[in-house]
Amino acid sequence: MTNPLAGRDLIAIGDLDKEEIVFLLDEAQRFQAQMAQAHRLLLLKGFLLATLFYEPSTRTRLSFETAMHRLGGDVISVANARATSSAAKGESIADAARTVAGYADIIVQRHPAVGSAREAANAVDVPLINAGDGTGEHPTQALLDLYTMRQEQGRLDGLCVALVGDLKHGRTVHSLAQALAHWQVTLLLVSPSALAMPAPLVATLQAAGLQISETDDLRAAVQQADVLYVTRIQRERFTDPAEYERFRGPYRVDRELLAGREKLTVMHPLPRVDEIDPAVDSLPNAAYFRQAANGVWVRMALLTALLGREV
C-alpha cells in the first residue's frame, strides 16, 4: 500500500480508516524487525520533531523522541509547557503552535483541554499529532494497543476485549474502543456505574457494529476475555479528592484472579498505581511493558508516514 498519510495530522483515531490503521501496524512490524538488526536508521535525517507537552508524560513523550532519534532525526522539547513556556504568560494554544511550527517539521502536542489538538492543528501547516487532549482522545496509544493485541494474540478479528476501570475519563479507552470498531470484536465494559463509558460513545460503537456488554463484575469478565485492558482511576480528573478515594482500587488484578487464564493477555496503558499487583508482572501473559515498548515502533511508523517517508 502506498503511503496514504503524507502531510496529514492525527487528531482522533477516527481520522484513520481501517486500511490506514493496518498500513501503520504493518510498517511498525517492519520497523521492529529492522531495529533488531540496527540501532539507528536515517530515514528522517534532517527532520526536526517538536514535542509540546502541557501535561506530564513519560512513555508518550519519550517514545516519540526515541522514535525520532532512532530514525536519524532531531528533537526539540517542552516537557512542562504550562509552567515553563509562554503559556504561563497567557499565550494561546494556536499562537504557541504557530511559533513551534516555525522551528520544526512535525509537532506532537499533549494538552489538558478537549479539542486543543484540533485548535493547534488548524493553526499550522506542519503535521500535528495529538498525544492526548484531556479526557478526549489518545489516538497513538490506540494504535500501539492494537499492535500489541495483534502481536500477543495473533489476530484482531474475533477477540473479546475487556476494558476495565475508569472508562468515563480514560482517553485511551475512548480511542481504543473506536479503533476496535473496524474489526469483529466483542467489548466488555467493566467499571463502576459512575465511571462507565459515556453513553453517546457506547451508542456510536454499537451503531458501528460492535457487540458490547457493560458490567461491574471483573471476575466474570476475566473468564470471558481474550484481552484484559486495565486502566487506573485518574486522580487528576477529579475535583473532589474524596470522590477519587471512593472509586480508587475497586478492580485490582492479582495472580489469584488470573489463575487458569494463561492465554489471557493483560494490558495497561500505564502508569500503574495499585490496580495491578506487581506479582502479576512475572506472568508470561503480562504484556504491559511490552506494550509500552511497542510505542516506539508504532510512532516510528507514524512519523515516517506523516512526513512522507516509507520503510
N, C-alpha and C positions, 0 to 999 in steps of 0.2 A: 504494500500500500504506500503510495506517495504521501509524503508528509502533508497533512491537511491543516496544520495548526500554525504555520509560519506567520508571525506578526500579530497573532491574536492574544487576547487576555484570557485569564482563567479566574473568574469571579465566583461562579457557582458550579456545582457538578452538572447541573442542567445545561451548561454551556457546551458539554460534550455529548455526542451521540454514542451509541454502543460501539460502532466501528472505530471511532476515535479513541475511546477508552481502551479497546483491545489493542489498537496500534501502540498506545503508550505502554501497556503492560508487556507487550512483546518486545518493544525497544528496551524496557527496563531489564527484561530477562537477558537480552543480548549484552547489555552493559554489565550485568552481574557476572556473566561468563567471561567477558573481556577483562574485567578488573581482577579476576582470579589469576590472570597472567601478567598484568601490568598495574603499576600503582597510579599511573597518570596517563591520560590521553591529551591530545592537543586540539580537539575539535572546536573548542571555544577560546583558543589563544587569541588575545587581543580584545576580547569582550569583557565588559565590566558589569557585575551584578551589585545592586544596592539592596540591602536588607534594612527595612524601616519598620521597627517593632515598637509599638506603643504599649504593648503588654508583655509580660515575661514569657520567655520561651527557652527551652533547652534543645529538644530534639528537632523542632521545625527549623529554627534559625541555623543551628549547627549543621544539620543535614543538608540544607540548601547551600550553605557556604562550603561544606565539604564537597558536595556535588560539583560546584563551580570550580573549585581548586582541582578536583580530580580530572576535570575536562580541560584544564590548562588556562582557565580564565582567572580573573581577579575579582576581589570583593571589597566594597566599602560598606560599613555597617553602623547603624544607630540602634543600640540594644535596648535603650530605655528612653524612647523618644519623648514621652510625656514629660520627663524630668530633665533630660539633657539636650533636647533640641529646642527650636524656636516655638514649638507647641506650648512650652511653658510660658511664653510671652503672648499666647493667643493666636498664633498662626493657624490658618485654616488647613484642613486636610488637603484641599485642592492646591493651595499655594505651596505647601511642603512637597507634594508630589511633583508639581511643575519644576520646582527647584532641583529636586533629586534627578528628574529626568534629563536635566541638562548635564549631569555628570555620568550617568550610567546608561547601559543598553537595555536593561531589564530591571524591574523593581519587584521585590517581594514585600508585601505590607501586612502587618497584623495590627488591629485596632479594636478597642472595646465596643465601638458603635456599629450596630447592624446597618448595612448599607454603605459603610465607609470605603470599602474596597471599590465599589462601583463609582462612588464620587471621585475617588482618586484616579481611577482608570479613565473616566470621562474627561479628565483634565490634561492627560498626557498622550503623547504619540508613541511611546515605547511600550512594549508588553508589560502588563502588570498582573501579578499573581496574588490572589487572596490567601493569606496564611492564617485566616481566622478573623471574622468580624463579629465580635461579641457572641451572642447566642445564635447567630445566623448560620454561617456555613464554614466548612474547612475542607475544600474540595481536594487538596493534595493529600490530606490524611485519608480520605475515602479511596483515592487511587492506590495508596500503599496498603490499605486494608484489603482491597480487592486482590492486589498482587499477593499478599500474604496468604489469603484464603486459597487462592489458586495454587500456590506453591505447596501449602501444607496438605490440602485436600485433593489436589489434582484436578479440580473442576470448580465451576461456579453453579452451573445448572444442577438443579436437584438438591441443593443444600438446604438444611434447616438451620437458620441463624437466630440465636437468642441474643437480643440487645438488652443489657442489664444495667440498672442503676438510675442515674438522673437523665431521663430521656426528654425532659422538658427543656432544660438549659443546654444540653450537650450538643454542640455544633458538630462534633464528629459523627454522632449517630444520625443527625439530621441529614448530613451529606451522604453517609454510607447507605442509609435506607433508600434514598433516591437513586443512588448508583445501582443498587441491587435490583431495582425495578426492571432493569434491562434483561434480567435472567429469570429462569423459572425457579424461584426461591420462596420458601416459607419463612416468614418472620415471626418470632415470638418476642413480644414487647414486655419485658419483665421489670416492673417498678412499683413503688407505692403510688396510689392513685393521684396524690398531689404532685408527683413528679413524672406523670405519664407523658408520652409523646403528644405534642399539640394535635388536637382533633383535626384541624384543617390539613395538616400534613398526613395524618393517617388516612383521611378521605382521599387525598391525592394519590397516595400509594396504592390504595385499594382500586381506585379507578384505573391505575396503570396495570393492574392485574396481579399484584402481589397478594398472596394468601397471608393474612395477618391474624394473630391471636394475641390478646392482651391479658396479662395475668400478673399476680403478685407472688406466685409460687415458684421460687427459684429452683427448688429441688426437683419439681416436676419438669421444669424446662431443661435442666441438665440431662434428664433421661431421654428427652426427645431430640436435642440439638446435635448438629454436627460441629457447629462453631459456637462458642460461648464468648461473647464480646462484652467485657465488663468495663464499666466506667465509674469514676468516682463521683461522690456528691460534691458539687462545685461550690466551695465556700465563698469564692469571690462573686458568685451570682446572687448571694443572699444579702439583703439589707438588715435582716434581723438575725443576730448570732444564735438566739435561742431556737429559731426555726431550723437553722442549719444543724444544730446539735440533735434536734428531734429526728432528723432524717439520716444522720450520719451512720454509716455502717450497718444498715438493715440487711444487706445482702453480702455477706462475707463468704468468699470462696476458699475452701481449705481442702486438704487431701481427702478427708473423710467424705466430703460432698462429691468428689470426683472419682471415688472408688469404683472400679469396674468400667470406667468410661475412658479407656486408654486411647481411643480413636477420636475423642472429642478435642478439637483444637481450642485452646484457651488464649484469648487475645485481650489486649488492653491498650488504649492509645497512650497511656502514661501522661503525667506522673501518677503513680500509685500512692495512696495514703495507707488505708488498712483494709481495703476491700478484697485483696488477695493475700492470703497468708504467704509470707516468704518461703515457707516449706514447700509450696507448690512449684517454686522456681526450678527445682531439680527434676521435675517430671518431664519426660520427652515431649509431651504434648503441650507444655507451657511455651507458647510461641511469642510472647510479647516483646522479648528483647530481640529476637529475630525480626519481628515486625518493625521495631524501631530502626534496625539496621537496613531493612528494605527501603526505608525512606530515601536513602542515598541513591539507589538505582532508579527509583521512580522519578526522583527530582532531576537526576541526570537526563533521563528521557524527556522530561517536560521542558527543561531549559534548552536543550538542543532543538526540540521541536518548535518552540515559540520563537527561537532565534533563527529558524530556517536552516538548521543543520540536521544531518542524519548520521546514524551509526555507520 
